[in-house]
Amino acid sequence: QVQLVESGGGLVQPGGSLRLSCAASGISFSRASMGWYRQAPGKQREWVALITSVGSTNYLNSVKGRFTSSRDNAKSTTYLQMNSLKPEDTAVYYCWSPGEYWGQGTQVTVSS
């Protein structure tokens, strides 16, 4: 059974930072690309970042230079470091793995 469990969301002021974690089980983590998506209120879910099995990364244009995805294969965990957060980054963030597996989501709110 595949499980993706996100953590690390919260309320942060504009310009602040958060690090999201996604702990995976039930998949061959070291061989899997892992992704992050987000969904803001009233909007469609959008792709944010991808990290391949060999650590190559790709990002949504609006988060390039501010967000960094990484992974720890020994812990079967992927991370999303989010810096210089903006109010428009407010959303529920979801972890994704191939096979269309999704985590439960973690809320990120950027507000003063």
Protein Blocks (a to p, Z undefined) as FASTA:
>chain_A
ZZdddehiacddehiacddddddehiafklpccddddddehiacddfbdcdfkopacddf
klgokaccdddfklopacdddehiafklgccdddddehiiacebjaddddZZ
